[in-house]
């Protein structure tokens, strides 16, 4: 469950197309915390982590099972997580999943990227796929 501060900020994000547009230019969690401050919200690191975890869980529920399995594994496996952050394209992600015996199609990964893009609030997944899409 989100804290009151996280809920208020997330709702503010959802209701503000201008702020959602600003999200596309964020490069780090600190950018989000600074954006929140600019908008009059004081988010703690814990609030931010809570918001990121909430978004991740919401996103996972909407993606294909093979993508869900892969991202859950990434989330829970330190070595895989390090390799994951070295990926620069969707094809890199697909190949990494294969190394861990998870078959993901290009279509499934593109669908996961679209789900992330459609998320109205903040999500690391949205930021991650935006950066991948630029490098495709």
C-alpha positions in Angstrom: 0.0 0.0 0.0 1.2 3.5 -0.9 1.9 6.1 1.8 -0.3 9.2 1.8 2.4 11.3 0.2 3.1 8.7 -2.5 -0.7 8.3 -3.2 -1.1 12.1 -3.5 1.9 12.6 -5.8 0.9 9.6 -8.0 -2.6 10.9 -8.3 -1.3 14.3 -9.2 0.9 12.7 -11.9 -2.0 10.8 -13.3 -4.2 13.9 -13.5 -1.5 16.1 -15.1 -0.7 15.6 -18.8 2.0 18.3 -18.5 3.7 16.4 -15.7 3.4 13.1 -17.5 5.2 14.8 -20.5 8.0 15.8 -18.1 8.3 12.2 -17.0 9.6 11.2 -20.4 12.8 13.3 -19.9 13.7 11.9 -16.4 16.9 10.0 -16.3 17.1 9.0 -12.6 15.1 8.6 -9.4 16.6 11.9 -8.2 15.1 13.6 -11.2 11.7 12.4 -10.0 12.3 13.5 -6.4 13.3 16.9 -7.6 10.3 17.1 -9.9 8.1 16.3 -6.9 9.7 19.1 -4.9 9.1 21.5 -7.8 5.5 20.6 -7.7 5.2 21.1 -3.9 5.5 17.4 -2.8 8.1 16.2 -0.3 8.9 12.6 -1.2 11.3 10.6 0.9 13.5 7.8 -0.6 11.1 5.4 1.1 8.1 7.0 -0.7 9.9 6.8 -4.0 10.8 3.1 -3.5 7.2 2.4 -2.5 6.0 4.2 -5.7 8.4 2.3 -7.9 7.5 -1.0 -6.3 3.7 -0.3 -6.7 4.3 0.6 -10.4 6.3 -2.5 -11.0 3.6 -4.8 -9.5 0.9 -3.0 -11.6 2.9 -3.4 -14.7 3.7 -7.1 -14.1 0.0 -7.9 -13.8 -0.5 -6.6 -17.4 2.4 -8.2 -19.3 2.7 -11.7 -20.9 3.6 -14.5 -18.6 7.0 -15.1 -20.1 7.9 -11.4 -19.7 6.5 -11.5 -16.1 8.7 -14.5 -15.3 11.8 -12.8 -16.7 11.3 -9.5 -14.9 10.5 -11.3 -11.6 13.7 -13.2 -12.0 15.6 -10.0 -12.8 14.1 -8.4 -9.7 15.2 -11.3 -7.5 18.6 -12.3 -9.0 21.5 -9.9 -8.4 23.7 -11.3 -11.1 20.9 -11.2 -13.7 20.0 -7.7 -12.6 23.5 -6.5 -13.3 23.4 -8.1 -16.8 19.9 -6.7 -17.4 21.2 -3.1 -16.8 23.8 -3.6 -19.5 21.1 -4.3 -22.1 20.8 -1.6 -24.8 18.0 -2.9 -27.0 15.0 -5.1 -26.8 16.9 -7.8 -28.7 19.5 -7.7 -25.9 16.7 -8.4 -23.4 15.4 -11.2 -25.5 18.9 -12.8 -25.7 19.5 -12.4 -22.0 16.2 -14.1 -21.2 17.3 -17.0 -23.5 20.5 -17.3 -21.4 18.2 -18.0 -18.4 16.0 -20.4 -20.4 13.1 -18.0 -20.8 11.7 -17.6 -24.3 10.3 -14.2 -25.0 9.3 -13.0 -28.5 9.9 -9.6 -29.9 6.2 -9.0 -30.0 5.8 -9.9 -26.3 8.6 -7.5 -25.3 7.2 -4.7 -27.5 3.9 -5.3 -25.9 5.5 -5.0 -22.4 7.1 -1.7 -23.5 3.7 -0.4 -24.7 2.1 -1.4 -21.3 4.9 0.5 -19.6 4.4 3.5 -21.8 0.7 3.6 -21.1 1.2 3.7 -17.3 0.0 7.1 -16.2 2.1 7.5 -13.1 5.9 7.0 -12.5 7.5 3.7 -13.3 11.1 2.6 -13.8 9.8 0.3 -16.5 8.5 3.3 -18.5 11.9 5.0 -18.2 13.8 1.8 -19.0 11.9 1.0 -22.2 12.0 4.7 -23.3 15.8 4.5 -23.2 15.8 1.1 -25.0 13.5 2.4 -27.7 15.8 5.3 -28.4 18.7 2.9 -28.9 16.9 0.3 -31.1 
